[in-house]
Amino acid sequence: MKRFIEAELRKWAKSKRRKPLIVKGARQVGKTYIIKKFGEENFDNLVMLDLERNPQWHKIFEGELNPKQICSDLELVLNTKIITGKSLLFIDEIQAFPKALTALRYFYEEMPDLHVIAAGSLIEFVLNKISFPVGRLQFLKLNPLGFVEFLHANGHEKAVQKLLAPPQKLSDTIHGFILRQLREYFFVGGMPECVLTYRDSGSFKKAFEVQSEIITSYRMDFAKYSPSVDNKCLNIVLTSLAQNVGNQIKYLKLAEGFSNPTIKKAYNLLVLANLSHNIPSVNPTGLPLGASASGKKFKSIMVDIGLMHSLCEMNTSREYSLPDLLNIYRGAMAEQFIGQEIALSQHDRIFYWSRQAKSSTAEVDYVIVVNNKIIPIEVKSGSAGRLRSMHMFLNNFKNCPEGFVFSSRLYEILSEQKLTFIPLYYCFSATKSENGFKL
């Protein structure tokens, strides 16, 4: 199973400006597996310690935090050698002992040539509570498998090559084949264990069982997030977010019977735990888009489309049989998919546009930046004439050269309307923020 992050890890390892690296991401997206794989394939030896499973090793990071002494102690307890330039030191679940995070700055200052990677699923909770000088660490984010990675895991290498190339009009045969694979991805999702289970068994039922297990493990983790947050509220908000993909968030509608501050705290913690992506509304008059991000007007998507399916307890047989992917779960699955692909291709830089007015309201599903150009995105079936909000956006913001419409139809450019219709499966390729994605 290959992941896009592997190319980024290799780039990090070769960089002259390399700093200790923290790999973030939700639980069970494959952080430990992919870093171990990277270490075994690119270094003479991998030195790995898990601070959650082995609390006895916490003592190594107490005291003066001298990197050379830390390495000496690790060599002794792990019975290995740590050699600069040949070893990868991998500290997993580093959030279990926050002082180990603080130690990373000293590795940068005193042993800059040693390759050090740390990972943790709830690491953002610790980063908010400790302080270390800016510029001492680097960060990467690992998301669930995107659709291209899913195709690769299932042996469809020719389709992968097609979808990593710029979007183009494909034959009806290839178009139909890739849409069938995409339908499977809609329900299996990109959590690594779900993908492997489906690949090895060919059974949706077994993949769905894994989804339920992952969600149960997330709910059990809630107690770790913060003792000040109501666990019942967290559970309700998690399900409500899955059911409200594509809708502007109103806290009081997420969990009846709880106060606005209680729901807001639950929502923020789910975002912090990487179980949900916060998507703020922006004013697309100029760059950077994030400078105009609203703190009051925002939407949300889930970390994974398969987990969304499970949380919503969909009637799978009915939804799977719908002829157009845009109609599954009232279109919310397609919007989740596009949002999830953009989160991967744009490194979580994902926004939308909304205008509330007495005379008329308008909303564009997503707004991104490609090659320094602001691009509005709609996820819609049907003709160009039905895209009222998109036309309003392009008329009002002349700095935006064109709009993308993702649907189940074949690729087509409508130059006179400044629209490009792109098949859903080409989302990653069409929205890439850079050309460095390789498998």
N, C-alpha and C positions, 0 to 999 in steps of 0.2 A: 504494500500500500504506500504509494508515493504522495507527498504533500508539497504544496507550493512553498511552504515555509523552509523546506530543506535548502532551496537555492539561497534564501535569505541568510540561513545559518552559515552556509559556505562562504558567502560574501562577508559576513561578520568575521569569520575565522581568519580570513586573508587580509582584512583591513589593517592598515597601519595606525588608524585612529581607534582601534578596538578598545572597548571598555567591558567590564563585567556585564553580562547580559541577563535580563530578567524576562522569561517567557510567561506571559499571562494567558488567561483563558478559563472558561467554565470547567467544572469538574467533568472528567470522562470525555474530553475532546481529543485526547491522545498526546498530551504534553510529554509525559514520562516516556512513552514508547518512542516518539519521534526524536527526542534528545538522545536517548540511549542508542538508537539506530545511527544517528548522526555521529555520536562519539565513537562507536565501534567501527564505522566505515572511514573515518577521517583522522583518527589518532591512533598512536601505538597502544595506548591504554586509556580506559575510561575509569575514572575514580568517582564513584557515586555513593552518596549518603542520603538517606531519607530521614529527615528530622521529625516527622510525625510518627513513624513506626519505631524509631530508635531514640527515645528521649534521653537515654544515657549519654548520647553524643552532644547534648546541648552544652555540657561543661567545656567542650573544646572552644566554644565561642564566648566564654566568659573571660574576665580579666582584661588585659590590655589590648586585645584584638590585634596581635602581631601576626601578619600573614605567614611569615616564615615559621613561626612557632605553631600556628594552626596547621600548616601543611605537614610539619614534623609529627605532630600528634596524630593526624589522619593517617600518615604512612604507617605508624605503629599500630593503631587500632584496626586498620583495614588491611594490614599486611601487604602493602603495595608501595610503589615508587611514584612520586609526583615530579615529573620532569618538564621544565619549561619548554614549550614548543612541541612537545610530544604527548603530553597528557591533557585530557579534558577533565576538569573538576566540575562535577555536576551535583549541586545541592538541591535536592527535591523537597517539596513541601516546606520551603524555607520559612513560611509564615508561622510555623509551629514554634519557632524561637526567634522573635523579632531582632534580637541582638545580632543574629547571623546576617540579617539584611544590612545592619549598620557596618558589619565587618567588610562588606563588599567594597566600600569606598576605599578602604586601606589596601585591598588587593590592587585597585586601580593606581593608587599613589605609590605603593612600595614594590609590587610585583606585576607591573603592567604587561609583561610578556606572557604571563600564565593565562591560558584560556579558562574562563570561569563562567558557568551558566547556572542560574538559579530558576526554579519554577515553583508555582504554587497556585492553587485554585481559588483561595480566598485572600490572595496577596494584597489586593486593593484595600482590604480592611486594615491591614497592618501599615501599609504605606501612608494611610491617612493619619496614623497615630505616632509615627516616628519622623524624625527630620534628618536629612543628609544633604550635603551640598549638591546643588544642581550641576549637572554636567559630569557626574562621576559614574553614571550607569547608562546603559542602553536598554531599550524595551522592544519586544516583539509580541504580537498577539496571535494565538492559534484559535481559529474558529472551527466549527464542524466541517466535514468535507463539503466542498462546493460540488456543483453538478459535474464539472469536468473531472474532479478528483474521484467522484462516484463512478463515472464511466471508466476511468482508468482502473479502479479497484475491481471492476467487473469484467475487465479484459477487452474493452471496446477501444483499442488504441487508435484505430482509424478515425473513429468519431471524435476522439480527443484532439487529434491533429486538425480536424475540420474546425472544431470549436475554439481552438487557440488562435486560429487565423482571423483576420478581419471579417466581419459579417458579409455574407454574400447570398445570392439566391441559389438554393440547393434544388436538386431534383425532387419531384414528389415522393419518390421512393425513400431517399435519404431523409427528407423532411419528416415523413411519417414514422420512420424507424426511430429517429432521435426523439420525437414527441412521445413515442411509446416508452422509451427509457426514462424520459422526464416524468411521465405519469407515475412510474415506479418510484422515482426519487421523491415525488410529492408526498408519498405515504411512508416510505422507509426513512427518508431524511438522511442526514450526514453524520450522525454520531457513529464513531468508528465501530463500536461493538454491534450496532444495528446493521451497518453495512456488511460487516463480515458474516454475521448470522444469516442475513438474506442471501449473500453471495454463496455461502457454503450449503445452505439448506433449500434455497429457492422458495422459502415459506414466508409469506407476509405475517402469518400468525405468530411465528417465532420471533420475527423482528418486532412485532407489536408488544410481545411479552418483555423484550429487552427495554423498549421504550418505557413501559410501566415500571420496570425495575429502576431505571435511571431516575425517573420522576420521584419514586419513593425515596431513593437515596438523597435527592435534592431536599425533599421535605424533611428528612432526618437531619440534614445539615443546618436547617434553619436555626436551630438552637445555638449553633456556633457563630452565626452572623452577628447577632447583638442581643444581649439579654434584655435590652430595653424595648425590643420590638415584639408586638403581639404575634405569636406563632399562628394563631387561628386566622388573623388578618392576612399574614403573609401567604398562607395557603389559598385563601380566597382570591387575593390579588393575583397570584400566579395563574390561576385558572381564568380569571376575568381578562387578563392581558391577552391570553391565547384567543379568547372569544372576541376580542375587540381589535384585532389586527386591522389596520387601515382606518381606524376611527380616532379622532382627536380625543385625548385623555381628559376625562373629568373624574377627579379623585372620588367624589361621593358616589359615582356610578360603578366604581370598581368593587366596593365592599359595603353592602348595606349594614347599618347598625354600628359602624365605626366612625370616629371623628375624622375630619379632613387631615389634621396633623398626623394621626395614626396611620392612615392610608398612605399619605405622602412618604412617611418614613419607610413603610413596607415597600413601596414602589422604588424608592431610591436604593434600598438595600438589594433588591433584585437586579437593578441595573449595575450596581457595584459588584455583584456576584457574577456578572456577565450572563445572566439568564435571560435578560431582556436588553434590547438596544433602544436607547432614548433617541428620538428623531425630532429635533426642534424645527419650528417654522423659521424661515429666513426671509430677508429682504434682498432679492437678487440684483440689486443695482450695481454691485461691484464686489471685488475680491478683497480679502478672503471671506467666503460665505459665513464661516463660523463667527465672524465679528458681529454679525447681525442676528445671531441665534437667539430666539425667544426663550425666556425661562418660564413663560406662562402658557404658551401655545405649542403643544408637541403631540406626537403620536409615538407608537411603540411597535416593534416587532419582536418575536421570540428568538432565542438563540438558535433554534433549529426547527425546520418545517415538520419533521417527523414527530418531535415532541409536541409541537402545536396540535398535530392531528390527534395525538393521544390525550392531551389535556382537554380538548374539545369534545372528546368521546363521540366522534363522528360516526354516522352510519356508513361504514366503509364501503360496503357493497353498493349502496346507492350512489355515493359520491364518486367512487372509482369508475362507475359505469357511465357517468355523464360524458357526452361526446366532446365537449370543449373544455380544456383545462381552465379556461377563464371562468367557467361556471361552478367549479368545485368550491363548496362551502361559500357560496354567494360571492365568489371572486376573491375572497380573503386569502386563499391558499396561493393564488398567483401573485398577489401583492406581497405576501410573506416571502415567497421565493425570490422575487426581484429584489426586495429589500435585503435579504440574506446574501444574495450574490453581490450586491453593491457594497455591503459591509465588508466582504472579502476583497473585492477589486479596488475599493477606495480606502482600505485600511480604517474602516469605521467612520469615515467622514461622510455622513449621510444626513440629508435634510429634506424638507418639503416646503411647499408654499401654500399659504391660505390667506384669503382676503374675506373679511366679514364686513358687509355693508348692508344698510337697510334696503337698498334697491336691488342689490345682487350679491351673492356670495360665490366664491370660486375657490377651487383647490386643485393643485397639481400634486400627484402622488409622491414624487421625489424630485430633488434638485441636486445635481452633482457638478463637478468640474472635471473636464477632460481637455488636456492640452491647453490649459488656462482659459478655457471657454466654459461659460455657464450653460448647462444643458438641463431643460425641464424634461421630466419623464412621466408618462402615463402608462398604466397597465389596463388596457381596454380591448374589448372585441368590437367589431363593427367598423364603420367608415370614418374617414377623416372629418366629415361634416358634423359628427356627434361630439367632437372634442371641444366643447365650448370653453372650458377652463384653460385648456392648452392654447387655443387661439387667442384668448384674452391675455394670457401670460406673454406670448410672443409679440403681440401688438403693443403691450405696455412697456416691455423691457427690450428695447432695440439692441442692447448690448448682447443679447442671447441669440446666436445665429440660427439655431434650429432646435427642434424637439424630437425626442425619441418616443415612439409608441410601441410597447411590447405586447405581443398577442400571439395567437396560434397560426396566423397567416404567414405566407412567404415574405421574404425580404423585399422591400420596395421603397424607393426614394420618390417622394412627392415634392420636387423642388419648389414649385409655385406656392405651396403651402408651408414651406420650411419644415416639413415633417419627414421622418424616416421610420417606416414600419419595420420592426425587427422581431424575428421569432424569439420567444421566451428563452430558448436554449442558448441564444447568443449573448445573453445579458453580460456575462463576465467579460467576454472579449470586447463588447461595445463600450463598457464602462470602466475599463482598466485605467488607473491613474498613472501607470508607467508600463514599460515594456519588459520588466524583469521577471515576470512570472513564468516559471518553467517547471516541467515535471521530469 
